[in-house]
Amino acid sequence: MDDRRTDEGEDSAQALNPSKVTGHEIAATGEAAGMALGAQPLTLKRLGKNSFVRFLTHKVTLAIMVVLVLILGSGVTALAVYTRDTGLFVPGITVAGIDVGNLTKVAAQVEIDRKIQSIWSHMVKFDVDGQTVAGTLGDLGLTLTADKALAEAYAIGREGNIVEKAQQRRAARRGIHFELSSAWDGEKLSEALTQIFAPFKVAPHDAAFTITPANTMEITKESVGKAVDVNVLTAQVQKLDIFQPENQLKVSFKEDPPKLTVAILEKEKITGLLTSYTTYFDPSQTERSENVRLAADALNGALVAPGEVFSFNKRVGERTAGKGYQDAYIIVNGQFEEGLGGGICQVSSTLYNMVLQADLPIIERTNHDLAIAYVPLGQDATVAWPNLDFQFRNDSGGYILVRTKTEKNRLTIDFYGQPQPGRQVIINNSATPVPPPEQRVTDNSLPHGQERVKQEGVQGYKVTSTRTVVQSGKVVKTETLGSSNYAPTPKIIEVGP
């Protein structure tokens, strides 16, 4: 009876766990239920055998599961130990040929820095016409860094899940290699090569000329220089194997041509007198005459290259007492007043007429406020330091030499260049008079009704100028030079009260 209760208890446990119930067990359970309803009871022999088999089966299954859990647990533990982060590079990794396995970041960086310094010290020897000069890769501008390589190397065995980390470590044991990041500092390389080969450079010499006493040009021949082709050499250096302790390169030269040659000067040289212009002054006005002479001397010998813009102020410079300039009458706000450098404008106006006759383009020119007598109306050019200037451009295709000469009461300016036979320049000025206004002022010293002219009025003008160029009797160009406005001087009449 005790054995039966035990079997029935197990049967009841199985009935409560359908997932573990077999077909035979369902039949046995049915028989037990039949007994409860008065059916034929099961034998003790059959019931005991089935319970024992089930018991043994459960025991074996449980043991297998325990073993599997133990095996799996030990495997996971082993993986965890295998992939734990020790702060060291995993074995099998090299950076720039250096084994960094089992090194810390700091230790690996020290080794890599030592390797970089070694590479920077590698020599490049240059063969220059049988002579040897050298420079290190570091001096030539090679940059090296291991930042990227070390970061990627340190990440191996540390990314992903535990299985992926283990796979990365196993792969590393077969060898994983990283290289340094290298680049060339192009500007530093070019400067270093230029400095190294500076002693071998032969500078070119431009063709030159001197002005003869006859105001023509005597030309001396140019010479060709030579220099290392830095661009070609730069490309060759950048292709070198930087890991070789020594590299050798053959250096080639290129010609360094002069900018100015005899052929150019022959086309641009001065061949004769281009044009001349003379104005007159009163030598009794000694201060003004001296100022004219000083400015003319400063202008003398000026050489204007083809295409150059000539500035009167830049050539003559500031007019100061230290240079000998004196006070003389100048025009200020429509009035004649004494001022330093009076008379300078006669030189700039004479030069302006030279430029007109030479058919050169005018860049900057301003007429006087009042009409002056030493050049025709519309053909003057006033200047004042530093902002009021007279400028022209030399578009003649050749050099222009400026010569000045002051004699007694006259100033002459000559242009030497490339005269063109049969060429003539005609300046036409159309002047419209502007009558002077009349001003009446009271003078208590005069009797009632009496009048007296204090200042005679001078009429002003509005002048339009044109320039016509004639070549061999045929008009080739006519251009408007612009308008010149000269203010009238009022007539002042004094009247008694």
PATOR-926507 format. One line per field, with one value per residue (C-alpha): residue number from 1; x, y, z; residue in one letter. Coordinates in nm, 2 decimals. Each point is the difference from the previous one (the first is absolute). Layout:
% PATOR-926507
num c(NUM / ...)
X c(X / ...)
Y c(Y / ...)
Z c(Z / ...)
residuo c(a / ...)
//
This chain:
% PATOR-926507
num c(1 / 2 / 3 / 4 / 5 / 6 / 7 / 8 / 9 / 10 / 11 / 12 / 13 / 14 / 15 / 16 / 17 / 18 / 19 / 20 / 21 / 22 / 23 / 24 / 25 / 26 / 27 / 28 / 29 / 30 / 31 / 32 / 33 / 34 / 35 / 36 / 37 / 38 / 39 / 40 / 41 / 42 / 43 / 44 / 45 / 46 / 47 / 48 / 49 / 50 / 51 / 52 / 53 / 54 / 55 / 56 / 57 / 58 / 59 / 60 / 61 / 62 / 63 / 64 / 65 / 66 / 67 / 68 / 69 / 70 / 71 / 72 / 73 / 74 / 75 / 76 / 77 / 78 / 79 / 80 / 81 / 82 / 83 / 84 / 85 / 86 / 87 / 88 / 89 / 90 / 91 / 92 / 93 / 94 / 95 / 96 / 97 / 98 / 99 / 100 / 101 / 102 / 103 / 104 / 105 / 106 / 107 / 108 / 109 / 110 / 111 / 112 / 113 / 114 / 115 / 116 / 117 / 118 / 119 / 120 / 121 / 122 / 123 / 124 / 125 / 126 / 127 / 128 / 129 / 130 / 131 / 132 / 133 / 134 / 135 / 136 / 137 / 138 / 139 / 140 / 141 / 142 / 143 / 144 / 145 / 146 / 147 / 148 / 149 / 150 / 151 / 152 / 153 / 154 / 155 / 156 / 157 / 158 / 159 / 160 / 161 / 162 / 163 / 164 / 165 / 166 / 167 / 168 / 169 / 170 / 171 / 172 / 173 / 174 / 175 / 176 / 177 / 178 / 179 / 180 / 181 / 182 / 183 / 184 / 185 / 186 / 187 / 188 / 189 / 190 / 191 / 192 / 193 / 194 / 195 / 196 / 197 / 198 / 199 / 200 / 201 / 202 / 203 / 204 / 205 / 206 / 207 / 208 / 209 / 210 / 211 / 212 / 213 / 214 / 215 / 216 / 217 / 218 / 219 / 220 / 221 / 222 / 223 / 224 / 225 / 226 / 227 / 228 / 229 / 230 / 231 / 232 / 233 / 234 / 235 / 236 / 237 / 238 / 239 / 240 / 241 / 242 / 243 / 244 / 245 / 246 / 247 / 248 / 249 / 250 / 251 / 252 / 253 / 254 / 255 / 256 / 257 / 258 / 259 / 260 / 261 / 262 / 263 / 264 / 265 / 266 / 267 / 268 / 269 / 270 / 271 / 272 / 273 / 274 / 275 / 276 / 277 / 278 / 279 / 280 / 281 / 282 / 283 / 284 / 285 / 286 / 287 / 288 / 289 / 290 / 291 / 292 / 293 / 294 / 295 / 296 / 297 / 298 / 299 / 300 / 301 / 302 / 303 / 304 / 305 / 306 / 307 / 308 / 309 / 310 / 311 / 312 / 313 / 314 / 315 / 316 / 317 / 318 / 319 / 320 / 321 / 322 / 323 / 324 / 325 / 326 / 327 / 328 / 329 / 330 / 331 / 332 / 333 / 334 / 335 / 336 / 337 / 338 / 339 / 340 / 341 / 342 / 343 / 344 / 345 / 346 / 347 / 348 / 349 / 350 / 351 / 352 / 353 / 354 / 355 / 356 / 357 / 358 / 359 / 360 / 361 / 362 / 363 / 364 / 365 / 366 / 367 / 368 / 369 / 370 / 371 / 372 / 373 / 374 / 375 / 376 / 377 / 378 / 379 / 380 / 381 / 382 / 383 / 384 / 385 / 386 / 387 / 388 / 389 / 390 / 391 / 392 / 393 / 394 / 395 / 396 / 397 / 398 / 399 / 400 / 401 / 402 / 403 / 404 / 405 / 406 / 407 / 408 / 409 / 410 / 411 / 412 / 413 / 414 / 415 / 416 / 417 / 418 / 419 / 420 / 421 / 422 / 423 / 424 / 425 / 426 / 427 / 428 / 429 / 430 / 431 / 432 / 433 / 434 / 435 / 436 / 437 / 438 / 439 / 440 / 441 / 442 / 443 / 444 / 445 / 446 / 447 / 448 / 449 / 450 / 451 / 452 / 453 / 454 / 455 / 456 / 457 / 458 / 459 / 460 / 461 / 462 / 463 / 464 / 465 / 466 / 467 / 468 / 469 / 470 / 471 / 472 / 473 / 474 / 475 / 476 / 477 / 478 / 479 / 480 / 481 / 482 / 483 / 484 / 485 / 486 / 487 / 488 / 489 / 490 / 491 / 492 / 493 / 494 / 495 / 496 / 497)
X c(0.00 / 0.29 / 0.15 / -0.33 / -0.05 / 0.34 / -0.08 / -0.34 / 0.18 / 0.23 / -0.30 / -0.17 / 0.32 / 0.01 / -0.37 / 0.08 / 0.29 / -0.16 / 0.33 / 0.17 / -0.28 / 0.05 / -0.28 / 0.05 / -0.03 / -0.33 / -0.13 / 0.12 / -0.17 / -0.32 / 0.01 / 0.06 / -0.31 / -0.20 / 0.08 / -0.13 / -0.33 / -0.01 / 0.19 / 0.26 / 0.30 / 0.36 / 0.25 / 0.28 / 0.26 / -0.08 / -0.03 / 0.34 / 0.19 / -0.12 / 0.07 / 0.36 / 0.07 / -0.13 / 0.20 / 0.33 / -0.08 / -0.05 / 0.32 / 0.21 / -0.16 / 0.07 / 0.36 / 0.05 / -0.14 / 0.21 / 0.31 / -0.09 / -0.06 / 0.34 / 0.17 / -0.17 / 0.07 / 0.36 / 0.02 / -0.16 / 0.24 / 0.29 / -0.11 / -0.04 / 0.34 / 0.15 / -0.16 / 0.04 / 0.15 / 0.34 / 0.09 / 0.26 / 0.01 / -0.09 / 0.28 / 0.08 / -0.04 / 0.28 / 0.01 / 0.27 / 0.17 / 0.01 / -0.17 / -0.23 / -0.17 / -0.03 / 0.11 / -0.19 / -0.09 / 0.27 / 0.27 / -0.11 / 0.00 / 0.36 / 0.11 / -0.18 / 0.14 / 0.35 / -0.07 / -0.14 / 0.32 / 0.21 / -0.20 / 0.03 / 0.38 / 0.02 / 0.22 / -0.08 / 0.32 / -0.01 / 0.25 / 0.05 / 0.25 / 0.23 / -0.04 / -0.21 / -0.23 / -0.24 / -0.30 / -0.20 / -0.36 / -0.10 / 0.17 / -0.16 / -0.35 / -0.11 / -0.27 / -0.07 / -0.27 / -0.11 / -0.32 / -0.24 / 0.20 / 0.02 / -0.37 / -0.10 / 0.25 / -0.12 / -0.37 / 0.08 / -0.15 / -0.20 / -0.29 / -0.33 / -0.13 / 0.20 / 0.02 / 0.10 / 0.27 / 0.13 / 0.01 / 0.19 / 0.26 / 0.04 / 0.04 / 0.27 / 0.21 / 0.04 / 0.14 / -0.16 / 0.22 / -0.05 / 0.20 / 0.08 / -0.20 / 0.25 / -0.03 / 0.23 / -0.02 / 0.02 / 0.09 / 0.28 / 0.13 / 0.02 / 0.16 / 0.26 / 0.09 / 0.03 / 0.23 / 0.22 / 0.06 / 0.03 / 0.38 / -0.03 / -0.24 / 0.14 / -0.21 / -0.10 / 0.10 / -0.24 / 0.11 / 0.09 / 0.05 / 0.16 / -0.11 / 0.26 / 0.08 / -0.21 / -0.31 / -0.01 / 0.04 / 0.31 / -0.10 / 0.21 / -0.10 / -0.18 / 0.12 / -0.20 / 0.01 / -0.07 / -0.18 / -0.11 / -0.35 / -0.15 / -0.34 / 0.15 / 0.22 / -0.29 / -0.20 / 0.31 / 0.05 / -0.36 / 0.03 / 0.30 / -0.02 / 0.01 / 0.10 / 0.33 / 0.28 / 0.14 / -0.13 / 0.18 / -0.13 / 0.16 / -0.07 / -0.07 / 0.01 / -0.23 / 0.08 / -0.10 / -0.06 / 0.03 / -0.31 / 0.16 / 0.19 / 0.18 / -0.28 / -0.26 / 0.22 / 0.06 / -0.38 / -0.04 / 0.32 / 0.02 / 0.09 / -0.04 / -0.18 / -0.37 / -0.13 / 0.09 / -0.18 / 0.11 / -0.17 / 0.12 / 0.02 / 0.11 / 0.35 / -0.04 / -0.22 / 0.30 / -0.18 / -0.25 / 0.28 / 0.20 / -0.29 / -0.05 / 0.37 / -0.01 / -0.31 / 0.14 / 0.33 / -0.19 / -0.19 / 0.31 / 0.12 / -0.32 / -0.04 / -0.35 / -0.02 / -0.26 / -0.33 / 0.11 / -0.22 / 0.21 / -0.08 / 0.12 / -0.02 / 0.17 / 0.29 / 0.05 / -0.09 / -0.13 / 0.09 / 0.17 / 0.22 / 0.27 / 0.02 / 0.04 / -0.36 / -0.10 / -0.32 / -0.16 / -0.35 / -0.24 / -0.37 / -0.21 / -0.38 / -0.01 / 0.25 / 0.37 / 0.19 / 0.36 / 0.08 / 0.29 / 0.09 / -0.18 / 0.09 / 0.00 / -0.32 / 0.19 / 0.22 / -0.30 / -0.19 / 0.30 / 0.02 / -0.38 / 0.05 / 0.29 / -0.24 / -0.26 / 0.24 / 0.13 / -0.35 / 0.01 / -0.31 / -0.07 / -0.07 / -0.04 / -0.01 / -0.16 / -0.01 / 0.06 / -0.28 / 0.10 / 0.13 / 0.38 / 0.21 / 0.30 / -0.20 / -0.32 / -0.33 / -0.10 / 0.36 / 0.12 / 0.03 / 0.02 / 0.16 / 0.01 / 0.17 / -0.11 / -0.35 / -0.02 / 0.21 / 0.07 / 0.04 / 0.03 / 0.06 / 0.27 / -0.18 / 0.25 / 0.15 / 0.34 / 0.19 / -0.04 / 0.29 / -0.10 / 0.26 / -0.05 / 0.19 / -0.04 / 0.17 / -0.05 / -0.38 / -0.10 / -0.07 / 0.04 / -0.11 / 0.10 / -0.13 / 0.24 / -0.16 / -0.09 / -0.10 / -0.24 / 0.08 / -0.31 / -0.18 / -0.17 / -0.21 / -0.24 / -0.16 / -0.32 / -0.15 / -0.35 / -0.04 / -0.33 / 0.06 / -0.16 / -0.03 / 0.12 / -0.26 / -0.01 / 0.02 / -0.07 / 0.13 / -0.05 / 0.31 / -0.06 / 0.31 / -0.16 / -0.24 / -0.36 / -0.07 / 0.37 / 0.12 / 0.34 / 0.11 / 0.19 / 0.05 / -0.04 / -0.20 / 0.15 / -0.24 / -0.01 / -0.03 / -0.15 / 0.23 / -0.05 / 0.31 / 0.06 / 0.30 / 0.03 / 0.28 / 0.10 / 0.22 / 0.15 / -0.28 / -0.28 / -0.20 / 0.03 / -0.15 / -0.20 / -0.08 / -0.16 / 0.23 / -0.27 / -0.10 / 0.20 / -0.19 / 0.17 / -0.18 / -0.03 / 0.15 / -0.26 / 0.02 / 0.00 / -0.13 / 0.02 / -0.27 / -0.05 / -0.28)
Y c(0.00 / 0.25 / -0.07 / 0.06 / 0.34 / 0.10 / -0.11 / 0.18 / 0.32 / -0.01 / -0.06 / 0.30 / 0.22 / -0.11 / 0.08 / 0.36 / 0.03 / -0.08 / 0.09 / -0.30 / -0.25 / -0.28 / -0.21 / -0.29 / 0.23 / 0.13 / -0.36 / -0.07 / 0.31 / -0.12 / -0.33 / 0.17 / 0.22 / -0.31 / -0.16 / 0.31 / -0.06 / -0.37 / -0.14 / -0.29 / 0.12 / 0.00 / -0.25 / 0.11 / -0.16 / 0.20 / 0.33 / -0.04 / -0.07 / 0.31 / 0.24 / -0.13 / 0.05 / 0.35 / 0.07 / -0.12 / 0.21 / 0.32 / -0.06 / -0.04 / 0.30 / 0.22 / -0.12 / 0.08 / 0.35 / 0.06 / -0.11 / 0.23 / 0.29 / -0.06 / -0.02 / 0.31 / 0.19 / -0.09 / 0.10 / 0.34 / 0.06 / -0.10 / 0.24 / 0.28 / -0.06 / -0.02 / 0.32 / 0.21 / 0.35 / 0.01 / 0.34 / -0.15 / -0.05 / -0.36 / -0.23 / -0.02 / 0.37 / 0.20 / 0.38 / 0.12 / -0.34 / 0.03 / -0.27 / 0.18 / -0.32 / 0.01 / 0.36 / 0.29 / 0.30 / 0.21 / -0.26 / -0.06 / 0.38 / 0.02 / -0.28 / 0.15 / 0.35 / -0.15 / -0.16 / 0.33 / 0.19 / -0.27 / 0.04 / 0.38 / -0.04 / -0.20 / 0.18 / 0.12 / 0.06 / 0.22 / -0.02 / 0.35 / 0.02 / -0.25 / 0.15 / -0.15 / 0.19 / -0.17 / 0.06 / -0.21 / -0.10 / 0.20 / 0.32 / -0.05 / 0.01 / -0.36 / -0.04 / -0.33 / -0.09 / -0.33 / 0.14 / -0.18 / -0.32 / -0.02 / 0.08 / -0.28 / -0.24 / 0.06 / -0.06 / -0.36 / -0.24 / 0.28 / 0.05 / -0.21 / -0.28 / -0.25 / -0.25 / 0.28 / 0.11 / -0.35 / -0.04 / 0.33 / -0.12 / -0.34 / 0.19 / 0.23 / -0.30 / -0.07 / 0.35 / 0.34 / 0.28 / 0.38 / 0.28 / 0.35 / 0.29 / 0.20 / 0.32 / 0.28 / 0.36 / 0.14 / 0.35 / -0.11 / -0.24 / 0.26 / 0.25 / -0.25 / -0.10 / 0.36 / 0.07 / -0.31 / 0.08 / 0.38 / -0.02 / -0.17 / 0.26 / 0.23 / 0.31 / 0.14 / 0.35 / 0.21 / 0.19 / 0.36 / 0.33 / 0.34 / 0.33 / 0.15 / 0.37 / 0.00 / -0.12 / -0.35 / -0.34 / -0.21 / -0.36 / -0.28 / -0.37 / -0.20 / -0.33 / -0.32 / -0.14 / -0.35 / -0.14 / -0.34 / -0.09 / -0.01 / -0.12 / -0.31 / -0.07 / 0.04 / -0.27 / -0.23 / 0.04 / -0.08 / -0.33 / -0.12 / -0.31 / 0.17 / -0.32 / -0.03 / 0.15 / 0.18 / 0.11 / 0.16 / 0.23 / 0.16 / 0.37 / 0.17 / 0.37 / 0.22 / 0.32 / 0.32 / 0.25 / 0.38 / 0.21 / 0.27 / -0.11 / 0.18 / -0.10 / 0.18 / 0.31 / 0.02 / 0.03 / 0.24 / 0.20 / 0.38 / 0.10 / 0.37 / 0.32 / -0.07 / 0.35 / 0.33 / 0.28 / 0.34 / 0.25 / 0.34 / 0.17 / 0.33 / -0.04 / 0.31 / -0.20 / -0.17 / -0.21 / -0.14 / -0.05 / -0.20 / -0.22 / -0.07 / -0.10 / -0.23 / -0.19 / -0.02 / -0.15 / -0.26 / -0.10 / -0.01 / -0.35 / -0.18 / -0.33 / -0.12 / -0.37 / -0.14 / -0.03 / 0.20 / 0.27 / 0.31 / 0.22 / 0.36 / 0.00 / -0.33 / 0.11 / 0.36 / -0.08 / 0.24 / 0.36 / 0.11 / 0.29 / -0.26 / -0.08 / 0.37 / 0.08 / 0.36 / 0.20 / 0.13 / 0.07 / -0.30 / -0.02 / -0.10 / 0.00 / 0.23 / 0.25 / 0.07 / -0.05 / -0.06 / -0.36 / -0.24 / -0.13 / 0.26 / -0.06 / -0.38 / -0.02 / 0.15 / -0.31 / -0.24 / 0.20 / -0.01 / -0.38 / -0.03 / 0.16 / -0.24 / -0.29 / 0.15 / 0.03 / -0.36 / -0.13 / -0.18 / -0.07 / 0.23 / -0.17 / 0.30 / 0.38 / 0.30 / 0.36 / 0.31 / 0.19 / 0.31 / 0.04 / 0.01 / 0.15 / -0.23 / -0.27 / 0.02 / -0.02 / -0.36 / -0.12 / 0.05 / -0.25 / 0.11 / -0.21 / 0.01 / -0.24 / -0.26 / -0.05 / 0.21 / -0.17 / -0.02 / -0.35 / -0.16 / -0.35 / -0.09 / -0.21 / 0.09 / -0.35 / 0.13 / 0.18 / 0.37 / 0.21 / 0.34 / 0.28 / 0.35 / 0.32 / 0.35 / 0.30 / 0.37 / 0.03 / -0.33 / -0.36 / -0.27 / -0.37 / -0.26 / -0.35 / -0.26 / -0.32 / -0.15 / 0.28 / -0.09 / 0.19 / 0.18 / 0.00 / 0.33 / 0.08 / 0.30 / 0.14 / 0.20 / 0.21 / 0.15 / 0.27 / 0.15 / 0.33 / 0.04 / 0.38 / 0.12 / 0.09 / 0.36 / 0.06 / 0.35 / 0.08 / 0.31 / 0.21 / 0.28 / 0.18 / 0.08 / 0.30 / -0.08 / -0.14 / -0.04 / -0.34 / -0.16 / -0.33 / -0.20 / -0.32 / -0.05 / -0.31 / -0.29 / -0.21 / -0.38 / -0.27 / -0.34 / -0.18 / -0.33 / -0.16 / -0.27 / -0.18 / -0.11 / -0.23 / 0.02 / -0.26 / 0.08 / 0.25 / -0.23 / 0.04 / -0.32 / 0.11 / 0.29 / 0.00 / 0.24 / 0.10 / 0.13 / 0.34 / 0.26 / 0.26 / 0.32 / 0.23 / 0.37 / 0.26 / 0.25 / 0.37 / 0.19 / 0.36 / 0.21 / 0.27 / 0.30 / -0.02)
Z c(0.00 / 0.07 / -0.35 / -0.16 / 0.16 / -0.12 / -0.36 / 0.02 / 0.12 / -0.29 / -0.23 / 0.14 / -0.05 / -0.36 / -0.05 / 0.11 / -0.25 / -0.34 / -0.19 / 0.15 / -0.04 / -0.26 / -0.16 / 0.23 / 0.30 / -0.13 / -0.01 / 0.35 / 0.13 / -0.16 / 0.17 / 0.33 / -0.06 / -0.09 / 0.34 / 0.16 / -0.18 / 0.09 / -0.30 / 0.00 / 0.20 / -0.14 / 0.13 / 0.22 / -0.21 / -0.32 / 0.18 / 0.18 / -0.32 / -0.19 / 0.29 / 0.03 / -0.37 / 0.01 / 0.31 / -0.17 / -0.31 / 0.19 / 0.20 / -0.32 / -0.17 / 0.31 / 0.01 / -0.36 / 0.04 / 0.30 / -0.19 / -0.30 / 0.23 / 0.17 / -0.34 / -0.14 / 0.31 / 0.00 / -0.37 / 0.06 / 0.29 / -0.22 / -0.28 / 0.26 / 0.13 / -0.36 / -0.11 / 0.31 / -0.06 / 0.16 / -0.15 / -0.23 / -0.37 / -0.09 / -0.11 / -0.38 / -0.09 / -0.15 / -0.08 / -0.25 / 0.05 / 0.38 / 0.21 / 0.23 / 0.14 / 0.38 / 0.01 / 0.16 / -0.21 / 0.15 / -0.05 / -0.36 / -0.07 / 0.13 / -0.23 / -0.30 / 0.07 / 0.00 / -0.34 / -0.14 / 0.11 / -0.17 / -0.33 / 0.02 / 0.02 / -0.32 / -0.26 / -0.35 / -0.20 / -0.31 / -0.28 / -0.14 / -0.28 / 0.17 / 0.34 / 0.28 / 0.24 / 0.24 / 0.22 / 0.24 / -0.06 / 0.31 / -0.13 / -0.34 / 0.15 / 0.05 / 0.26 / 0.18 / 0.26 / 0.16 / 0.15 / -0.24 / 0.00 / 0.38 / 0.04 / -0.25 / 0.15 / 0.36 / -0.11 / -0.10 / 0.26 / 0.16 / -0.24 / -0.03 / 0.22 / 0.19 / -0.29 / -0.25 / 0.24 / 0.03 / -0.38 / -0.04 / 0.25 / -0.18 / -0.34 / 0.16 / 0.09 / -0.37 / -0.04 / -0.07 / -0.13 / 0.01 / -0.18 / 0.10 / -0.16 / -0.21 / -0.20 / -0.15 / 0.10 / -0.36 / 0.10 / 0.24 / -0.26 / -0.27 / 0.24 / 0.12 / -0.36 / -0.10 / 0.29 / -0.06 / -0.36 / 0.03 / -0.03 / -0.33 / -0.15 / -0.27 / -0.02 / -0.35 / -0.10 / -0.20 / -0.30 / 0.09 / -0.16 / 0.05 / -0.13 / -0.23 / -0.02 / -0.32 / 0.21 / -0.16 / 0.16 / 0.00 / 0.08 / 0.17 / -0.04 / 0.26 / 0.15 / 0.08 / 0.36 / 0.13 / 0.29 / 0.14 / -0.11 / 0.35 / -0.13 / -0.17 / 0.30 / 0.24 / -0.18 / 0.00 / 0.38 / 0.07 / -0.17 / 0.20 / 0.22 / 0.34 / 0.18 / -0.17 / 0.21 / -0.31 / -0.33 / -0.30 / -0.26 / -0.31 / -0.02 / -0.33 / -0.08 / -0.21 / -0.17 / 0.17 / -0.28 / 0.05 / -0.01 / -0.23 / -0.31 / -0.28 / -0.23 / 0.23 / 0.03 / -0.37 / -0.04 / 0.29 / -0.03 / -0.04 / -0.35 / -0.01 / 0.10 / 0.03 / 0.07 / 0.18 / 0.17 / 0.14 / 0.24 / 0.12 / 0.33 / 0.15 / 0.13 / 0.22 / 0.22 / 0.15 / 0.26 / -0.26 / -0.25 / 0.26 / 0.07 / -0.38 / -0.02 / 0.30 / -0.12 / -0.36 / 0.13 / 0.20 / -0.31 / -0.22 / -0.09 / 0.09 / -0.20 / -0.06 / -0.09 / -0.24 / 0.17 / 0.31 / 0.16 / 0.07 / 0.30 / 0.02 / 0.38 / 0.04 / -0.22 / 0.13 / 0.36 / 0.27 / -0.05 / 0.33 / 0.11 / 0.08 / -0.37 / -0.08 / -0.11 / 0.08 / 0.04 / -0.31 / -0.13 / -0.02 / -0.06 / 0.30 / -0.01 / -0.30 / 0.15 / -0.06 / 0.33 / 0.09 / 0.08 / 0.00 / -0.34 / -0.21 / -0.37 / 0.02 / -0.21 / -0.30 / 0.00 / 0.03 / -0.27 / -0.24 / 0.06 / -0.07 / -0.34 / -0.07 / 0.08 / -0.23 / -0.29 / 0.06 / -0.02 / 0.33 / 0.21 / 0.30 / 0.33 / 0.23 / -0.08 / 0.16 / -0.14 / 0.21 / 0.16 / -0.19 / -0.36 / -0.02 / -0.28 / -0.06 / -0.19 / -0.21 / 0.17 / 0.06 / -0.01 / 0.36 / 0.29 / 0.36 / 0.27 / 0.38 / 0.25 / 0.07 / -0.15 / -0.31 / -0.26 / -0.37 / -0.15 / -0.34 / -0.14 / -0.24 / -0.27 / -0.28 / 0.00 / 0.09 / 0.27 / 0.04 / 0.14 / 0.15 / -0.04 / 0.15 / -0.05 / 0.16 / -0.17 / 0.10 / -0.06 / -0.14 / 0.09 / -0.26 / 0.05 / -0.26 / -0.04 / -0.15 / -0.13 / -0.33 / -0.23 / -0.29 / -0.32 / -0.14 / 0.33 / 0.12 / 0.31 / -0.01 / 0.31 / -0.04 / 0.27 / -0.01 / 0.26 / 0.12 / 0.19 / 0.35 / 0.07 / 0.34 / 0.26 / 0.13 / 0.37 / 0.14 / 0.35 / 0.21 / 0.08 / 0.26 / -0.11 / -0.33 / -0.05 / -0.05 / -0.35 / -0.10 / -0.13 / -0.02 / -0.16 / 0.26 / -0.21 / -0.36 / -0.07 / -0.20 / -0.20 / 0.04 / -0.26 / -0.06 / -0.23 / -0.19 / -0.14 / -0.26 / -0.13 / -0.36 / -0.12 / -0.37 / -0.16 / -0.35 / -0.05 / 0.10 / 0.33 / 0.20 / 0.32 / 0.16 / 0.37 / 0.25 / 0.28 / 0.23 / 0.12 / 0.19 / 0.21 / 0.10 / 0.24 / -0.08 / 0.24 / 0.10 / -0.08 / 0.33 / 0.00 / 0.31 / 0.04 / 0.24 / 0.26)
residuo c(m / d / d / r / r / t / d / e / g / e / d / s / a / q / a / l / n / p / s / k / v / t / g / h / e / i / a / a / t / g / e / a / a / g / m / a / l / g / a / q / p / l / t / l / k / r / l / g / k / n / s / f / v / r / f / l / t / h / k / v / t / l / a / i / m / v / v / l / v / l / i / l / g / s / g / v / t / a / l / a / v / y / t / r / d / t / g / l / f / v / p / g / i / t / v / a / g / i / d / v / g / n / l / t / k / v / a / a / q / v / e / i / d / r / k / i / q / s / i / w / s / h / m / v / k / f / d / v / d / g / q / t / v / a / g / t / l / g / d / l / g / l / t / l / t / a / d / k / a / l / a / e / a / y / a / i / g / r / e / g / n / i / v / e / k / a / q / q / r / r / a / a / r / r / g / i / h / f / e / l / s / s / a / w / d / g / e / k / l / s / e / a / l / t / q / i / f / a / p / f / k / v / a / p / h / d / a / a / f / t / i / t / p / a / n / t / m / e / i / t / k / e / s / v / g / k / a / v / d / v / n / v / l / t / a / q / v / q / k / l / d / i / f / q / p / e / n / q / l / k / v / s / f / k / e / d / p / p / k / l / t / v / a / i / l / e / k / e / k / i / t / g / l / l / t / s / y / t / t / y / f / d / p / s / q / t / e / r / s / e / n / v / r / l / a / a / d / a / l / n / g / a / l / v / a / p / g / e / v / f / s / f / n / k / r / v / g / e / r / t / a / g / k / g / y / q / d / a / y / i / i / v / n / g / q / f / e / e / g / l / g / g / g / i / c / q / v / s / s / t / l / y / n / m / v / l / q / a / d / l / p / i / i / e / r / t / n / h / d / l / a / i / a / y / v / p / l / g / q / d / a / t / v / a / w / p / n / l / d / f / q / f / r / n / d / s / g / g / y / i / l / v / r / t / k / t / e / k / n / r / l / t / i / d / f / y / g / q / p / q / p / g / r / q / v / i / i / n / n / s / a / t / p / v / p / p / p / e / q / r / v / t / d / n / s / l / p / h / g / q / e / r / v / k / q / e / g / v / q / g / y / k / v / t / s / t / r / t / v / v / q / s / g / k / v / v / k / t / e / t / l / g / s / s / n / y / a / p / t / p / k / i / i / e / v / g / p)
//
